[in-house]
Amino acid sequence: MTRLVETSRPHPKPDLYTRVTDAIVAELEAGVRPWIKPWSAEHLAGRISRPLRATGEAYSGINVLLLWAEAVAQGYAAPIWITFRQALALGGHVRKGEHGATVVYANTFSRTETGDDGQDVERAIPFLKAYTVFNVEQVDGLPAHFHAVAEPRLDAVQRIAHAEAFFAATGTEVRHGGDRAYYAVGPDYVRMPPFECFADPEAYYATLAHETTHWTRHPTRLDRDFGRKRWGDEGYAREELVAELGAAFLCADLGLELTPRSDHASYIASWLEVLKDDRRFIFTAAAHAQRAADFLRARQPG
């Protein structure tokens, strides 16, 4: 009889985790959040978008951060990324001398071993694999829609109304008042300063996205807990990074520009401490942020 069990035995090469984390740490040390400007310009896929595969499917988790950072660094307007072979299959070719971006694929493979009781045990072994993709701006000969520019967009009022509807549908209790934004886990509500206190509507909704991501950590929802004991400790910094990435993902999905919070410098310092201590946490934080964004999207009507 064969049983399937999971093992926490690490299989992925640690240098891949380290390489990704080092790149993000370098950006943070320079005072730059690699996810703070995740928009594309004048492209049919949208001014602000998650990175997309050739099929139009959005990337998720850590790959969103990797490709946003590469797009900002290289100045790409298009959010679409494809492999070398996909480019050939579409009738295109990557220009000579172009360098691709690294994305990762995580999965498990099964291995049968003999347990202490003499029975065969099938173990699920996790692995992480890197592969290379190219922005469509590095590729010639692709079908026209990969490079098509955007049509005139809806006006700002309609776009913000869409964001308003999204957050209302999550079921989050939002109380307005005071001069601080926070999530209170005990009474289970989000506190937001009045709308008119923000510099612009996008700043309001970006802050609401951050606090609503915190809201998903409640034990009755995603039950996310990093052992936080007090304000400013390591557990606090870990949860804040998840909320920051969750807000970035949600703002991209809603087509809203994510703006830096006023506590930009202090947050970066706390994240650097966490990431330098745990080279895999940026992967964990991105995965938690993805689950939070998926949870909130699942509460939308239809």
Backbone as CSV, one residue per row, in Angstrom:
resi,resn,N_x,N_y,N_z,CA_x,CA_y,CA_z,C_x,C_y,C_z
1,MET,0.859,-1.199,0.000,0.000,0.000,0.000,0.886,1.238,0.000
2,THR,0.571,2.196,-0.860,1.359,3.421,-0.979,0.603,4.587,-0.379
3,ARG,1.252,5.339,0.486,0.642,6.515,1.087,1.356,7.757,0.582
4,LEU,0.618,8.856,0.419,1.201,10.122,-0.033,1.327,11.039,1.157
5,VAL,2.524,11.468,1.454,2.748,12.409,2.548,3.583,13.556,2.023
6,GLU,3.485,14.692,2.684,4.291,15.848,2.312,5.526,15.902,3.189
7,THR,6.559,16.416,2.646,7.784,16.583,3.423,8.257,18.016,3.311
8,SER,8.836,18.507,4.375,9.365,19.870,4.361,10.834,19.887,3.974
9,ARG,11.322,18.717,3.578,12.725,18.619,3.198,13.012,19.543,2.022
10,PRO,13.933,20.488,2.160,14.165,21.446,1.074,14.842,20.795,-0.115
11,HIS,14.273,21.019,-1.287,14.889,20.517,-2.510,15.407,21.638,-3.401
12,PRO,14.714,22.820,-3.451,15.167,23.862,-4.363,16.581,24.340,-4.035
13,LYS,17.292,24.723,-5.047,18.625,25.264,-4.832,18.514,26.617,-4.129
14,PRO,19.175,26.788,-3.022,19.014,28.045,-2.269,19.514,29.267,-3.020
15,ASP,20.419,29.075,-3.992,20.953,30.250,-4.682,19.879,30.969,-5.488
16,LEU,18.829,30.261,-5.919,17.752,30.902,-6.664,16.942,31.810,-5.744
17,TYR,16.609,31.321,-4.563,15.936,32.165,-3.581,16.790,33.392,-3.268
18,THR,18.073,33.154,-3.054,18.980,34.234,-2.687,19.110,35.251,-3.806
19,ARG,19.174,34.768,-5.045,19.334,35.684,-6.180,18.136,36.623,-6.299
20,VAL,16.933,36.050,-6.177,15.719,36.870,-6.262,15.652,37.862,-5.119
21,THR,15.906,37.365,-3.898,15.831,38.243,-2.724,16.880,39.331,-2.781
22,ASP,18.083,38.998,-3.210,19.148,40.007,-3.295,18.767,41.136,-4.236
23,ALA,18.105,40.789,-5.345,17.705,41.827,-6.297,16.687,42.776,-5.669
24,ILE,15.736,42.225,-4.924,14.717,43.056,-4.276,15.331,43.863,-3.140
25,VAL,16.234,43.245,-2.373,16.922,43.957,-1.293,17.711,45.139,-1.848
26,ALA,18.374,44.933,-2.985,19.157,46.017,-3.589,18.269,47.198,-3.952
27,GLU,17.084,46.920,-4.488,16.142,47.996,-4.812,15.699,48.725,-3.545
28,LEU,15.379,47.967,-2.506,14.923,48.576,-1.258,16.028,49.406,-0.612
29,GLU,17.262,48.913,-0.680,18.382,49.665,-0.105,18.604,50.981,-0.850
30,ALA,18.206,51.004,-2.102,18.308,52.243,-2.881,17.110,53.153,-2.646
31,GLY,16.205,52.720,-1.753,15.033,53.526,-1.438,13.901,53.359,-2.425
32,VAL,13.944,52.290,-3.238,12.943,52.071,-4.285,12.159,50.803,-3.974
33,ARG,10.850,50.897,-3.994,10.018,49.698,-3.893,9.788,49.195,-5.322
34,PRO,10.262,48.015,-5.664,10.157,47.563,-7.054,8.725,47.347,-7.520
35,TRP,7.764,47.392,-6.608,6.361,47.206,-7.004,5.583,48.518,-6.987
36,ILE,6.251,49.643,-6.745,5.524,50.890,-6.542,5.091,51.549,-7.841
37,LYS,5.703,51.185,-8.991,5.316,51.785,-10.274,5.021,50.680,-11.286
38,PRO,4.012,49.853,-11.007,3.766,48.704,-11.880,2.839,49.008,-13.043
39,TRP,3.008,50.167,-13.666,2.083,50.451,-14.760,2.795,50.410,-16.099
40,SER,2.035,50.074,-17.117,2.534,50.145,-18.482,1.869,51.335,-19.143
41,ALA,2.436,51.834,-20.211,1.912,53.060,-20.828,1.528,52.799,-22.271
42,GLU,0.377,53.347,-22.652,-0.045,53.335,-24.047,0.000,51.936,-24.665
43,HIS,-0.564,50.965,-23.962,-0.650,49.621,-24.516,-2.077,49.128,-24.381
44,LEU,-2.505,48.310,-25.349,-3.875,47.831,-25.362,-4.226,47.071,-24.089
45,ALA,-3.235,46.399,-23.474,-3.498,45.626,-22.260,-3.789,46.520,-21.063
46,GLY,-3.507,47.814,-21.175,-3.850,48.726,-20.087,-2.661,49.483,-19.564
47,ARG,-2.929,50.690,-19.073,-1.849,51.517,-18.533,-1.261,50.898,-17.267
48,ILE,-2.097,50.273,-16.476,-1.650,49.639,-15.240,-2.113,48.193,-15.274
49,SER,-1.192,47.269,-15.130,-1.561,45.867,-15.296,-0.569,44.972,-14.582
50,ARG,-1.052,43.811,-14.181,-0.117,42.758,-13.804,0.645,42.321,-15.059
51,PRO,1.819,41.741,-14.897,2.485,41.144,-16.057,1.615,40.022,-16.630
52,LEU,1.629,39.894,-17.949,0.773,38.921,-18.630,1.607,37.940,-19.442
53,ARG,1.104,36.702,-19.529,1.691,35.718,-20.429,1.197,35.972,-21.855
54,ALA,1.747,35.259,-22.811,1.352,35.429,-24.208,-0.132,35.138,-24.406
55,THR,-0.693,34.281,-23.546,-2.112,33.915,-23.640,-3.027,34.981,-23.052
56,GLY,-2.447,35.987,-22.376,-3.246,36.987,-21.689,-3.478,36.660,-20.233
57,GLU,-3.061,35.480,-19.790,-3.195,35.091,-18.387,-2.200,35.889,-17.547
58,ALA,-2.647,36.360,-16.381,-1.789,37.173,-15.529,-0.830,36.301,-14.732
59,TYR,0.409,36.780,-14.567,1.338,36.146,-13.645,0.852,36.384,-12.218
60,SER,1.356,35.592,-11.275,0.943,35.736,-9.889,2.151,35.623,-8.959
61,GLY,1.921,35.987,-7.687,2.938,35.802,-6.661,4.242,36.518,-6.936
62,ILE,5.342,35.844,-6.666,6.672,36.449,-6.758,6.983,36.895,-8.183
63,ASN,6.428,36.219,-9.188,6.712,36.589,-10.576,6.175,37.970,-10.933
64,VAL,5.100,38.406,-10.264,4.595,39.757,-10.486,5.673,40.770,-10.102
65,LEU,6.290,40.573,-8.939,7.325,41.506,-8.479,8.542,41.483,-9.388
66,LEU,8.959,40.290,-9.793,10.141,40.175,-10.646,9.950,40.906,-11.974
67,LEU,8.786,40.740,-12.584,8.563,41.334,-13.907,8.220,42.807,-13.815
68,TRP,7.544,43.240,-12.762,7.344,44.679,-12.568,8.689,45.385,-12.435
69,ALA,9.564,44.808,-11.608,10.876,45.426,-11.388,11.664,45.506,-12.692
70,GLU,11.610,44.452,-13.498,12.325,44.441,-14.777,11.736,45.466,-15.740
71,ALA,10.397,45.594,-15.750,9.759,46.566,-16.642,10.149,47.988,-16.284
72,VAL,10.174,48.277,-14.983,10.565,49.621,-14.537,12.031,49.884,-14.877
73,ALA,12.899,48.894,-14.625,14.338,49.068,-14.857,14.649,49.280,-16.339
74,GLN,13.933,48.580,-17.215,14.221,48.642,-18.650,13.326,49.619,-19.407
75,GLY,12.295,50.152,-18.732,11.418,51.122,-19.375,10.418,50.528,-20.349
76,TYR,10.026,49.263,-20.134,9.078,48.639,-21.050,7.668,49.168,-20.795
77,ALA,6.943,49.467,-21.860,5.556,49.900,-21.742,4.600,48.715,-21.802
78,ALA,4.950,47.691,-22.568,4.070,46.529,-22.719,4.184,45.611,-21.510
79,PRO,3.061,45.084,-21.010,3.107,44.195,-19.854,3.200,42.714,-20.213
80,ILE,3.401,42.385,-21.506,3.332,40.987,-21.948,4.740,40.397,-22.057
81,TRP,4.878,39.165,-21.545,6.171,38.477,-21.518,6.018,37.093,-22.122
82,ILE,6.986,36.672,-22.945,6.904,35.367,-23.594,8.283,34.703,-23.571
83,THR,8.281,33.379,-23.741,9.545,32.663,-23.815,10.109,32.726,-25.234
84,PHE,11.358,32.319,-25.366,12.015,32.301,-26.678,11.241,31.403,-27.646
85,ARG,10.826,30.233,-27.169,10.117,29.289,-28.035,8.724,29.793,-28.390
86,GLN,8.061,30.454,-27.447,6.752,31.025,-27.762,6.854,32.084,-28.851
87,ALA,7.923,32.882,-28.785,8.124,33.902,-29.817,8.252,33.253,-31.195
88,LEU,9.025,32.176,-31.272,9.189,31.478,-32.551,7.864,30.892,-33.032
89,ALA,7.112,30.294,-32.094,5.841,29.670,-32.463,4.833,30.704,-32.977
90,LEU,4.972,31.954,-32.535,4.074,33.024,-32.964,4.569,33.738,-34.216
91,GLY,5.692,33.247,-34.768,6.229,33.837,-35.979,7.181,34.985,-35.733
92,GLY,7.579,35.176,-34.470,8.494,36.255,-34.135,9.867,35.735,-33.766
93,HIS,10.762,36.649,-33.415,12.093,36.255,-32.955,12.634,37.320,-32.009
94,VAL,13.298,36.866,-30.962,13.932,37.780,-30.009,15.132,38.429,-30.692
95,ARG,15.226,39.737,-30.602,16.331,40.446,-31.252,17.674,40.023,-30.671
96,LYS,18.670,39.953,-31.508,20.008,39.560,-31.089,20.534,40.527,-30.034
97,GLY,21.120,39.975,-28.983,21.704,40.791,-27.924,20.758,41.126,-26.785
98,GLU,19.476,40.770,-26.924,18.515,41.060,-25.860,18.692,40.083,-24.698
99,HIS,18.503,40.585,-23.490,18.604,39.751,-22.290,17.223,39.606,-21.658
100,GLY,16.873,38.371,-21.296,15.560,38.108,-20.735,15.504,38.341,-19.241
101,ALA,14.306,38.186,-18.687,14.063,38.322,-17.256,13.808,36.941,-16.664
102,THR,14.181,36.771,-15.415,13.996,35.497,-14.730,12.633,35.438,-14.057
103,VAL,11.912,34.356,-14.285,10.709,34.040,-13.523,10.886,32.637,-12.960
104,VAL,10.053,32.279,-11.998,10.228,30.985,-11.337,8.947,30.175,-11.399
105,TYR,9.127,28.869,-11.311,8.023,27.928,-11.312,8.201,27.011,-10.110
106,ALA,7.185,26.953,-9.254,7.246,26.113,-8.053,6.253,24.971,-8.178
107,ASN,6.683,23.768,-7.809,5.794,22.614,-7.843,6.394,21.522,-6.962
108,THR,5.824,20.353,-7.020,6.367,19.207,-6.289,6.488,18.018,-7.240
109,PHE,7.387,17.100,-6.918,7.425,15.830,-7.624,7.363,14.721,-6.576
110,SER,6.913,13.560,-7.003,6.717,12.445,-6.069,7.902,11.487,-6.134
111,ARG,8.260,10.965,-4.960,9.326,9.961,-4.888,8.888,8.890,-3.892
112,THR,8.978,7.637,-4.285,8.581,6.537,-3.421,9.770,6.076,-2.588
113,GLU,9.559,6.028,-1.276,10.593,5.582,-0.357,10.004,4.515,0.557
114,THR,10.857,3.751,1.207,10.411,2.739,2.160,10.392,3.339,3.551
115,GLY,9.210,3.309,4.193,9.062,3.871,5.525,9.625,2.957,6.592
116,ASP,9.601,3.445,7.825,10.124,2.669,8.948,9.353,1.376,9.167
117,ASP,8.078,1.366,8.739,7.261,0.159,8.912,7.372,-0.799,7.732
118,GLY,8.287,-0.499,6.799,8.490,-1.372,5.651,7.554,-1.118,4.500
119,GLN,6.599,-0.190,4.664,5.672,0.129,3.589,6.235,1.210,2.684
120,ASP,5.784,1.189,1.437,6.188,2.237,0.504,5.466,3.524,0.849
121,VAL,6.214,4.606,0.920,5.660,5.925,1.204,6.002,6.846,0.046
122,GLU,5.005,7.454,-0.548,5.237,8.376,-1.661,5.342,9.790,-1.105
123,ARG,6.501,10.387,-1.227,6.750,11.709,-0.669,6.638,12.788,-1.754
124,ALA,6.025,13.898,-1.385,5.921,15.044,-2.290,7.088,15.983,-2.003
125,ILE,7.985,16.093,-2.950,9.208,16.882,-2.770,9.056,18.220,-3.493
126,PRO,9.124,19.347,-2.777,8.991,20.650,-3.444,10.234,21.010,-4.243
127,PHE,10.044,21.721,-5.335,11.184,22.217,-6.097,10.854,23.579,-6.680
128,LEU,11.900,24.320,-6.965,11.782,25.644,-7.572,12.669,25.678,-8.804
129,LYS,12.122,26.143,-9.909,12.852,26.139,-11.173,12.765,27.527,-11.808
130,ALA,13.870,28.005,-12.339,13.893,29.311,-12.999,13.847,29.136,-14.513
131,TYR,13.183,30.061,-15.183,13.253,30.092,-16.639,13.204,31.545,-17.101
132,THR,13.450,31.775,-18.374,13.638,33.117,-18.902,12.493,33.518,-19.818
133,VAL,12.036,34.756,-19.655,11.013,35.308,-20.540,11.492,36.656,-21.069
134,PHE,10.914,37.075,-22.181,11.272,38.338,-22.813,10.031,39.213,-22.925
135,ASN,10.210,40.511,-22.731,9.114,41.431,-22.977,8.862,41.488,-24.478
136,VAL,7.603,41.682,-24.877,7.306,41.695,-26.312,7.997,42.850,-27.030
137,GLU,8.446,43.864,-26.286,9.195,44.951,-26.917,10.596,44.510,-27.335
138,GLN,11.028,43.326,-26.880,12.325,42.773,-27.277,12.193,41.823,-28.458
139,VAL,10.979,41.672,-28.964,10.693,40.644,-29.976,10.141,41.298,-31.236
140,ASP,10.685,40.938,-32.378,10.184,41.410,-33.678,9.329,40.320,-34.322
141,GLY,8.389,40.755,-35.174,7.620,39.819,-35.979,6.407,39.211,-35.302
142,LEU,6.014,39.700,-34.136,4.840,39.164,-33.459,3.564,39.702,-34.096
143,PRO,2.432,39.004,-33.923,1.156,39.550,-34.387,0.908,40.936,-33.814
144,ALA,0.156,41.745,-34.537,0.017,43.168,-34.219,-0.553,43.436,-32.839
145,HIS,-1.422,42.548,-32.335,-2.086,42.865,-31.064,-1.125,42.882,-29.879
146,PHE,0.049,42.257,-30.039,1.027,42.296,-28.955,1.616,43.694,-28.771
147,HIS,1.529,44.525,-29.798,2.094,45.871,-29.733,1.030,46.959,-29.882
148,ALA,-0.235,46.561,-29.882,-1.313,47.528,-30.116,-1.391,48.547,-28.982
149,VAL,-1.615,49.802,-29.339,-1.734,50.844,-28.324,-3.171,50.929,-27.842
150,ALA,-3.339,51.565,-26.697,-4.640,51.624,-26.055,-5.578,52.592,-26.760
151,GLU,-6.854,52.249,-26.718,-7.897,53.177,-27.130,-8.116,54.168,-25.983
152,PRO,-8.803,55.290,-26.239,-9.100,56.215,-25.138,-9.805,55.486,-24.002
153,ARG,-9.385,55.796,-22.760,-9.874,55.082,-21.593,-11.085,55.774,-20.987
154,LEU,-11.749,55.045,-20.095,-12.839,55.647,-19.337,-12.301,56.780,-18.486
155,ASP,-13.139,57.738,-18.148,-12.645,58.840,-17.340,-12.407,58.398,-15.904
156,ALA,-11.715,59.248,-15.155,-11.277,58.885,-13.808,-12.435,58.595,-12.874
157,VAL,-13.537,59.321,-13.021,-14.673,59.119,-12.119,-15.221,57.706,-12.271
158,GLN,-15.344,57.216,-13.508,-15.839,55.864,-13.728,-14.885,54.821,-13.157
159,ARG,-13.594,55.035,-13.318,-12.613,54.085,-12.807,-12.650,54.025,-11.281
160,ILE,-12.768,55.161,-10.620,-12.820,55.172,-9.171,-14.119,54.543,-8.676
161,ALA,-15.205,54.765,-9.393,-16.467,54.128,-9.026,-16.318,52.611,-9.050
162,HIS,-15.549,52.123,-10.006,-15.291,50.692,-10.089,-14.533,50.209,-8.850
163,ALA,-13.567,50.977,-8.402,-12.829,50.620,-7.187,-13.741,50.649,-5.969
164,GLU,-14.580,51.652,-5.905,-15.531,51.762,-4.797,-16.405,50.513,-4.713
165,ALA,-16.896,50.075,-5.857,-17.754,48.885,-5.896,-16.978,47.639,-5.468
166,PHE,-15.719,47.548,-5.870,-14.911,46.385,-5.517,-14.779,46.260,-4.005
167,PHE,-14.369,47.334,-3.341,-14.136,47.251,-1.896,-15.439,47.080,-1.124
168,ALA,-16.522,47.655,-1.626,-17.816,47.469,-0.971,-18.231,46.000,-1.006
169,ALA,-17.929,45.329,-2.111,-18.336,43.934,-2.270,-17.533,42.972,-1.400
170,THR,-16.392,43.402,-0.878,-15.598,42.508,-0.029,-16.279,42.232,1.303
171,GLY,-17.163,43.141,1.728,-17.823,42.973,3.017,-17.039,43.523,4.184
172,THR,-15.934,44.220,3.912,-15.135,44.818,4.978,-15.903,45.957,5.643
173,GLU,-15.921,45.974,6.977,-16.500,47.109,7.678,-15.457,48.223,7.726
174,VAL,-15.772,49.347,7.109,-14.845,50.484,7.065,-15.452,51.641,7.861
175,ARG,-14.720,52.113,8.859,-15.159,53.244,9.666,-14.262,54.439,9.347
176,HIS,-14.845,55.552,9.043,-14.085,56.749,8.690,-13.991,57.708,9.871
177,GLY,-12.827,58.320,9.998,-12.610,59.290,11.063,-11.179,59.239,11.549
178,GLY,-10.734,60.328,12.180,-9.364,60.372,12.694,-8.348,60.626,11.605
179,ASP,-7.074,60.469,11.955,-5.999,60.764,11.003,-5.086,59.567,10.762
180,ARG,-5.531,58.360,11.122,-4.728,57.158,10.911,-5.536,56.102,10.179
181,ALA,-4.828,55.313,9.360,-5.437,54.161,8.702,-4.887,52.899,9.358
182,TYR,-5.777,51.960,9.738,-5.322,50.724,10.363,-6.448,49.695,10.325
183,TYR,-6.058,48.440,10.582,-7.035,47.370,10.742,-7.021,46.921,12.192
184,ALA,-8.170,46.905,12.843,-8.315,46.454,14.222,-8.828,45.016,14.206
185,VAL,-7.960,44.053,14.549,-8.306,42.649,14.385,-9.344,42.191,15.402
186,GLY,-9.309,42.720,16.627,-10.254,42.296,17.659,-11.689,42.613,17.284
187,PRO,-12.038,43.895,17.143,-13.397,44.250,16.708,-13.629,44.036,15.216
188,ASP,-12.562,43.753,14.470,-12.651,43.369,13.065,-13.219,44.476,12.173
189,TYR,-12.541,45.600,12.133,-12.937,46.671,11.218,-11.697,47.407,10.722
190,VAL,-11.846,48.094,9.585,-10.803,48.949,9.025,-11.137,50.402,9.353
191,ARG,-10.173,51.131,9.867,-10.331,52.567,10.116,-9.616,53.340,9.015
192,MET,-10.306,54.286,8.410,-9.735,55.121,7.360,-9.983,56.592,7.675
193,PRO,-9.008,57.470,7.441,-9.288,58.904,7.514,-10.352,59.268,6.483
194,PRO,-11.037,60.387,6.655,-12.040,60.793,5.663,-11.437,60.898,4.267
195,PHE,-12.245,60.601,3.274,-11.807,60.600,1.881,-11.112,61.904,1.500
196,GLU,-11.674,63.033,1.946,-11.145,64.333,1.546,-9.785,64.649,2.164
197,CYS,-9.321,63.811,3.104,-8.007,64.037,3.715,-6.862,63.553,2.831
198,PHE,-7.172,62.768,1.789,-6.129,62.209,0.939,-5.790,63.158,-0.209
199,ALA,-4.560,63.051,-0.696,-4.093,63.943,-1.749,-4.880,63.756,-3.036
200,ASP,-5.309,62.530,-3.316,-6.085,62.249,-4.512,-6.844,60.938,-4.291
201,PRO,-7.840,60.644,-5.138,-8.622,59.421,-4.947,-7.779,58.148,-4.967
202,GLU,-6.749,58.091,-5.822,-5.923,56.891,-5.899,-5.215,56.609,-4.587
203,ALA,-4.769,57.674,-3.899,-4.108,57.489,-2.607,-5.067,56.877,-1.596
204,TYR,-6.320,57.303,-1.640,-7.323,56.748,-0.732,-7.517,55.260,-0.998
205,TYR,-7.719,54.883,-2.264,-8.005,53.489,-2.571,-6.766,52.601,-2.402
206,ALA,-5.579,53.134,-2.625,-4.357,52.362,-2.370,-4.233,52.052,-0.882
207,THR,-4.539,53.038,-0.032,-4.499,52.816,1.413,-5.572,51.825,1.833
208,LEU,-6.765,51.958,1.259,-7.844,51.018,1.567,-7.471,49.600,1.131
209,ALA,-6.777,49.462,-0.002,-6.327,48.140,-0.453,-5.355,47.534,0.546
210,HIS,-4.458,48.358,1.087,-3.489,47.895,2.086,-4.212,47.388,3.329
211,GLU,-5.126,48.184,3.853,-5.815,47.805,5.088,-6.775,46.634,4.856
212,THR,-7.374,46.550,3.687,-8.265,45.429,3.394,-7.479,44.135,3.262
213,THR,-6.237,44.214,2.772,-5.376,43.025,2.768,-5.126,42.576,4.201
214,HIS,-4.850,43.517,5.117,-4.738,43.159,6.540,-6.011,42.452,7.020
215,TRP,-7.172,42.945,6.597,-8.463,42.402,7.018,-8.587,40.915,6.698
216,THR,-7.917,40.462,5.636,-8.011,39.046,5.254,-7.286,38.132,6.227
217,ARG,-6.451,38.688,7.109,-5.686,37.834,8.023,-6.506,37.319,9.199
218,HIS,-7.725,37.817,9.378,-8.575,37.427,10.501,-8.733,35.905,10.567
219,PRO,-8.817,35.312,11.772,-8.942,33.848,11.891,-10.121,33.252,11.144
220,THR,-11.179,34.027,10.914,-12.330,33.500,10.187,-12.156,33.584,8.671
221,ARG,-11.049,34.164,8.222,-10.810,34.293,6.779,-9.560,33.486,6.401
222,LEU,-8.422,34.122,6.209,-7.226,33.381,5.808,-6.354,32.967,6.983
223,ASP,-6.684,33.454,8.174,-6.000,33.042,9.409,-4.477,33.133,9.266
224,ARG,-4.012,34.325,8.907,-2.580,34.560,8.679,-1.966,35.134,9.954
225,ASP,-0.909,34.490,10.441,-0.304,34.925,11.697,1.201,34.703,11.643
226,PHE,1.952,35.778,11.794,3.416,35.687,11.796,3.987,35.827,13.207
227,GLY,3.160,35.575,14.205,3.651,35.647,15.585,3.836,37.058,16.084
228,ARG,3.080,37.997,15.539,3.201,39.390,15.965,2.789,39.544,17.420
229,LYS,3.634,40.191,18.211,3.347,40.428,19.628,3.102,41.898,19.929
230,ARG,3.797,42.753,19.207,3.674,44.189,19.478,3.965,44.968,18.207
231,TRP,3.597,46.247,18.224,3.835,47.121,17.074,5.338,47.212,16.807
232,GLY,5.732,47.004,15.550,7.112,47.192,15.139,7.996,45.970,15.244
233,ASP,7.482,44.841,15.784,8.346,43.666,15.889,8.426,42.947,14.543
234,GLU,9.141,41.809,14.509,9.369,41.116,13.234,8.066,40.620,12.616
235,GLY,7.155,40.100,13.462,5.868,39.643,12.942,5.085,40.779,12.316
236,TYR,5.177,41.958,12.923,4.518,43.153,12.383,5.092,43.493,11.002
237,ALA,6.427,43.478,10.890,7.077,43.809,9.617,6.690,42.815,8.529
238,ARG,6.590,41.543,8.888,6.213,40.526,7.900,4.786,40.749,7.394
239,GLU,3.860,41.013,8.310,2.473,41.262,7.907,2.367,42.538,7.079
240,GLU,3.135,43.562,7.428,3.098,44.813,6.661,3.596,44.603,5.233
241,LEU,4.583,43.747,5.053,5.070,43.472,3.698,4.000,42.739,2.891
242,VAL,3.300,41.794,3.515,2.199,41.109,2.829,1.130,42.120,2.408
243,ALA,0.762,43.040,3.323,-0.263,44.038,3.009,0.197,44.975,1.901
244,GLU,1.474,45.322,1.899,2.018,46.191,0.856,1.923,45.519,-0.510
245,LEU,2.313,44.245,-0.567,2.247,43.526,-1.842,0.802,43.273,-2.248
246,GLY,-0.049,42.968,-1.278,-1.463,42.783,-1.590,-2.068,44.036,-2.193
247,ALA,-1.724,45.203,-1.626,-2.218,46.470,-2.173,-1.702,46.685,-3.594
248,ALA,-0.442,46.331,-3.841,0.120,46.482,-5.190,-0.630,45.609,-6.189
249,PHE,-0.916,44.355,-5.801,-1.633,43.456,-6.700,-3.049,43.975,-6.958
250,LEU,-3.741,44.404,-5.896,-5.120,44.875,-6.051,-5.181,46.149,-6.888
251,CYS,-4.253,47.074,-6.635,-4.256,48.320,-7.412,-3.995,48.040,-8.887
252,ALA,-3.128,47.082,-9.178,-2.894,46.713,-10.577,-4.156,46.136,-11.201
253,ASP,-4.849,45.274,-10.453,-6.075,44.677,-10.970,-7.159,45.727,-11.199
254,LEU,-7.170,46.779,-10.380,-8.186,47.826,-10.485,-7.749,48.988,-11.372
255,GLY,-6.511,48.945,-11.870,-6.024,50.016,-12.725,-5.751,51.297,-11.982
256,LEU,-5.292,51.192,-10.726,-5.019,52.369,-9.897,-3.530,52.478,-9.629
257,GLU,-3.018,53.681,-9.661,-1.608,53.904,-9.374,-1.355,53.758,-7.886
258,LEU,-0.360,52.923,-7.543,0.010,52.740,-6.137,1.034,53.793,-5.758
259,THR,0.728,54.609,-4.755,1.623,55.679,-4.327,2.267,55.321,-2.998
260,PRO,3.505,55.787,-2.753,4.177,55.476,-1.490,3.430,56.053,-0.295
261,ARG,3.413,55.309,0.798,2.844,55.808,2.033,3.806,56.803,2.673
262,SER,3.282,57.586,3.615,4.112,58.609,4.261,5.206,57.993,5.116
263,ASP,5.003,56.723,5.550,5.993,56.044,6.390,6.931,55.166,5.564
264,HIS,7.153,55.596,4.328,7.962,54.877,3.343,9.298,54.391,3.921
265,ALA,10.086,55.293,4.509,11.447,54.956,4.927,11.462,53.937,6.062
266,SER,10.600,54.111,7.050,10.609,53.200,8.193,10.164,51.804,7.796
267,TYR,9.207,51.704,6.886,8.785,50.388,6.432,9.910,49.686,5.675
268,ILE,10.575,50.405,4.794,11.670,49.799,4.036,12.739,49.246,4.978
269,ALA,13.080,49.986,6.017,14.089,49.530,6.972,13.666,48.226,7.640
270,SER,12.393,48.127,8.033,11.932,46.907,8.708,11.887,45.727,7.739
271,TRP,11.508,45.984,6.473,11.471,44.895,5.492,12.878,44.393,5.184
272,LEU,13.828,45.303,5.086,15.198,44.891,4.823,15.711,43.961,5.915
273,GLU,15.378,44.267,7.149,15.818,43.432,8.261,15.240,42.023,8.138
274,VAL,13.960,41.942,7.806,13.315,40.640,7.658,13.901,39.873,6.477
275,LEU,14.057,40.528,5.311,14.503,39.841,4.103,15.960,39.394,4.201
276,LYS,16.785,40.159,4.891,18.177,39.756,5.053,18.311,38.581,6.017
277,ASP,17.362,38.475,6.941,17.380,37.380,7.907,16.788,36.102,7.326
278,ASP,15.815,36.249,6.421,15.126,35.093,5.839,15.050,35.296,4.333
279,ARG,15.936,34.635,3.593,16.064,34.845,2.156,14.875,34.298,1.374
280,ARG,14.003,33.542,2.021,12.854,32.988,1.311,11.568,33.752,1.615
281,PHE,11.622,34.738,2.512,10.355,35.327,2.942,9.674,36.140,1.850
282,ILE,10.421,36.719,0.926,9.756,37.488,-0.133,8.854,36.573,-0.962
283,PHE,9.246,35.296,-1.127,8.397,34.322,-1.811,7.146,34.048,-0.974
284,THR,7.340,33.869,0.333,6.218,33.612,1.229,5.264,34.803,1.259
285,ALA,5.819,36.016,1.365,4.987,37.217,1.424,4.178,37.386,0.140
286,ALA,4.816,37.148,-1.002,4.106,37.272,-2.276,2.997,36.239,-2.390
287,ALA,3.243,35.021,-1.881,2.214,33.987,-1.931,1.027,34.353,-1.037
288,HIS,1.301,34.867,0.161,0.225,35.307,1.051,-0.556,36.470,0.427
289,ALA,0.151,37.406,-0.192,-0.513,38.545,-0.835,-1.391,38.080,-1.982
290,GLN,-0.915,37.088,-2.733,-1.712,36.542,-3.831,-2.982,35.888,-3.302
291,ARG,-2.865,35.123,-2.210,-4.044,34.485,-1.629,-5.045,35.535,-1.142
292,ALA,-4.536,36.628,-0.549,-5.419,37.695,-0.079,-6.158,38.338,-1.248
293,ALA,-5.438,38.644,-2.327,-6.069,39.251,-3.505,-7.105,38.308,-4.113
294,ASP,-6.778,37.026,-4.188,-7.724,36.047,-4.730,-8.967,35.953,-3.846
295,PHE,-8.763,35.977,-2.525,-9.883,35.916,-1.578,-10.829,37.096,-1.780
296,LEU,-10.276,38.291,-1.943,-11.103,39.487,-2.114,-11.801,39.492,-3.468
297,ARG,-11.134,39.010,-4.496,-11.773,38.937,-5.815,-12.914,37.921,-5.812
298,ALA,-12.753,36.842,-5.031,-13.783,35.820,-4.999,-15.078,36.315,-4.354
299,ARG,-15.010,37.422,-3.627,-16.202,37.963,-2.978,-16.970,38.938,-3.885
300,GLN,-16.469,39.116,-5.101,-17.133,40.021,-6.033,-18.361,39.367,-6.663
301,PRO,-19.400,40.102,-6.936,-20.596,39.505,-7.548,-20.292,38.982,-8.948
302,GLY,-20.834,37.818,-9.251,-20.675,37.260,-10.589,-19.327,36.631,-10.820
